[in-house]
Amino acid sequence: MNPDNIIMTENVTDIWMSEPELVELFGVIVPTLRAAI
């Protein structure tokens, strides 16, 4: 944890989100998300 009380991971490449999580996070529909990726 850094001085600002934020937890930072050592290896950010190990962080994954599922498609439903990304859709909910960005407030978009699946085709929009897929087009952006």
Secondary structure, 3 states (H helix, E strand, C coil): CCCCCCCCCCCHHHCCCCHHHHHHHHCCCHHHHHHHC
